[in-house]
Amino acid sequence: MSDDLQQASPTTKMLEQLVLDKISACYQQAEQRLNRSFSRPIINFNQRGKAAGSARLQTNELRFNSILLQENQQHFIMHTVPHEVAHLLTYQLYGRTKPHGKEWQQIMNQIFDLAAKTTHQYDISSVKGKSFTYACQCTDHQLTIRRHNKIVRDNIKYICRLCKQSLSRKH
């Protein structure tokens, strides 16, 4: 192995294995309680940004944010992993539904015995990208680099939901 290839720390590999084990346990629990089998997903640890995880329904894929996993190990494995698995199970059982609708909530509550929380409360300071300050008549807004670039490059306008005024760059 060449020196310029960086190996993941054992902690990262161990955490990823714990996630894989939890995914397997979630599927086994669902299969036992629902008396049917489910196809297993593709699993990646390449989720970026503020999202802890995501489920890609059509490709049967789970993506997890390795930084937020590292920073919130136990809660992430116990709550975020079943949350994302529940999305794939919901899709396989019911087809397209509201992302956190009654079908998803039912799987969270009755299959995984967990509260159906739609968002995480993790500290995102380490994964939050650069932001840009824009203002309207009533307040300042922090826009992501993606939104800022759309304004600059594509001449897109964003409107404040409260005062309905166009946002302008604050220097």
Order of alpha helices (4+ residues) and beta strands (2+ residues): alpha-beta-beta-beta-alpha-alpha-alpha-beta-beta-alpha-beta
